[in-house]
C-alpha cells in the first residue's frame, strides 16, 4: 500500500514576473526581531525562505525587481543591507550601517506553511499550501 507524500511545511516566495527579484524576510525569534536576505529568485520560479513548519504567526516580506526597480513592501520598518545579511533588531538601522525598508506583514494564522506569489501588478497573492 503506497502512502501519499507528506506536504512540505515552509515559507515560499514565487516570482511571477519576467525579471530577477531579490527578497528579504523578517520575523520574530528567541533572539528578537530578525531580518535576513537576499534570496535571488529567477523569473517564474520559487524559493523556500524558511524550511520546516512555521514557528511564528506573522512574517514580513520585502522584495525588489533587479531590472525595473519595482518594489513589494509595506509599512513595517526593518533593516536590510546591500549584500547578504541576517540582522538582529529593527531599531537604529542607519546608525548601525544598514538601510531601512518597509516590509509587508503576512498573517499566516496557525498554518504550518505559506506561499507568497509576486507579480507585475501591485497586488501579491498569498495563501497556505
Secondary structure, DSSP 8 states (H G I E B T S, - for coil): ---------EEEEEE-SSS-EEEEEEEEETTEEEEEEEEEE-TTEEEEEEESS---SEEEEEEEETTT--EE--SEEEEE-SSSEEEE-SS-TTTTT-EEEEEEEEE-TT-S-EEEEE-SSS--EEE--
